[in-house]
Amino acid sequence: EYLGELLECCRQIGVQTLVLPLFEASELSRSDVRRMIAPLRRVTDAAGSCGVTVAIETSLDAGALLRLLGLIAHPRLRVCYDTGNSAALGHDVARDIQRLGSSIAHVHVKDKNAEGANVPLGSGISPLRDALIAFEEVRYEGLMTFETVRGDDPLATAKNNVRLTGTLVQWDTEFMVPRLCSAIHEAWVRGKRRQGYRPGPRVDDEAKLHPAIRPFAKLSPESVALESAVVRGLLASAAEIGYQPVRGRRSAECSVLLTALTRRAHDLWLAHQRSLGVQYGPVTDGDLRTHRDMLPFDRISSEKNELDRCVALGLVEAMARAGFRFQRAHSAEGGKL
C-alpha cells in the first residue's frame, strides 16, 4: 500500500526511477531469491502503470541479480548499482557492471574501507576508476548519486567528489594499457577465426592452426608482454603524427591515423619475430623458424594486412568503449599539425 502511494506520487511529479533498497529485514541472498519474486512482480506491475522503473539495490553480485531479473522478466525492473557496497562485499565491481550493462538504471558512487564503513571518496577500497570506465564501456547514461560521507563541510566534500571523479575518467596510459592489450588480442583472434584458423599446438598455415587463439587471460607472460609493447608502440605511433587520446566518443574514422597504426602493428610484430630469430621463408614453419610475412609492410600478404588492421581498429574501438578518442593536436600557430 505504501509503495503504491509512493509510485503514484512519482507519477504525479515525473520521477522516472525509484530506488528500492533490499537490506536488513528485506535482505536478499542467493538461497532465498525466489521468495521475492511475487512481491517484486506486484511492485513492478504497479510501477509500470505509473510509468516508473524500479531499481533494486541489493547485496547480490551480477550473476545472482541477472538470474533474479530473468525470473521476474519485467521491463520496469532494473538495478541500482552501488560501487562502495559491492567492493566491500568482495565483488568484482568492473566485471559486475559489464555483465549488468543495460540492466543498470541508477548508480550510487560510494567508497568504503576494508571494514565496510563509508569513507571519503578515493580513500577506501572501491575501484572507482575501473567502475567509471566500465560504466562508459556499457554506455550507461543515467544518473549517478554521490552517496558519500559529508565531512565537516558538505559543500567542500561535494566539490571534491566532482573533482575526483572528473580526474579519474581522464586518460591514464598505465591504467588503460592492460585493457587495450586484451582488446587488441581479442580483435586479432576474431581476425584469425574469420580466416579459418583454430587453436593448435603450433603455427601451421596449411592446417590453419595457431597456439595464440585463446582468451587473453590464458596467454603466457611473454605473449602478454608482447601485447603490452604493441599497445605502447601504437600509442607512440599516433603521438608521432600528432594524435593524442582525449575524452570523447569515437569521431569519424581517420584513414591517415588508421594506416599509420596498421603499419606500426606490423613493424612491431616484425621486430618481435626477429628478436626470436625468425626469418623470411616462403612457408611459415615453426621448426625452421621461418615466416612468410617477414617482409616490409607493402609486401606482406593480404591476410597479414587484414590482421594488422584488426589490431589497429581494435585499439581505436576499445578506446571508444572506454570513452576516449584520438584527437589531432594543434600547432603553436593555431593550425592543425
Stockholm file with secondary structure:
# STOCKHOLM 1.0

chainA/1-337         EYLGELLECCRQIGVQTLVLPLFEASELSRSDVRRMIAPLRRVTDAAGSCGVTVAIETSLDAGALLRLLGLIAHPRLRVCYDTGNSAALGHDVARDIQRLGSSIAHVHVKDKNAEGANVPLGSGISPLRDALIAFEEVRYEGLMTFETVRGDDPLATAKNNVRLTGTLVQWDTEFMVPRLCSAIHEAWVRGKRRQGYRPGPRVDDEAKLHPAIRPFAKLSPESVALESAVVRGLLASAAEIGYQPVRGRRSAECSVLLTALTRRAHDLWLAHQRSLGVQYGPVTDGDLRTHRDMLPFDRISSEKNELDRCVALGLVEAMARAGFRFQRAHSAEGGKL
#=GR chainA/1-337 SS CHHHHHHHHHHHHTCCEEEEECCGGGCCCGGGGGGGHHHHHHHHHHHHHHTCEEEEECSCCHHHHHHHHHHHCCTTEEEEEEHHHHHHTTCCHHHHHHHHGGGEEEEEECCBCTTSCBCCTTSSSCCHHHHHHHHHHTTCCSCEEECCCCCSCHHHHHHHHHHHHHHHTSCCHHHHHHHHHHHHHHHHHHHHHHTTCEECSSCBTTTTEETTCSCGGGSCHHHHHHHHHHHHHHHHHHHHTTEEEEESCCCSCCHHHHHHHHHHHHHHHHHHHHHTTCEECSSCBTTTTEETTCSCGGGSCHHHHHHHHHHHHHHHHHHHHTTEEEEECBCTTSSBC
#=GC SS_cons         CHHHHHHHHHHHHTCCEEEEECCGGGCCCGGGGGGGHHHHHHHHHHHHHHTCEEEEECSCCHHHHHHHHHHHCCTTEEEEEEHHHHHHTTCCHHHHHHHHGGGEEEEEECCBCTTSCBCCTTSSSCCHHHHHHHHHHTTCCSCEEECCCCCSCHHHHHHHHHHHHHHHTSCCHHHHHHHHHHHHHHHHHHHHHHTTCEECSSCBTTTTEETTCSCGGGSCHHHHHHHHHHHHHHHHHHHHTTEEEEESCCCSCCHHHHHHHHHHHHHHHHHHHHHTTCEECSSCBTTTTEETTCSCGGGSCHHHHHHHHHHHHHHHHHHHHTTEEEEECBCTTSSBC
//
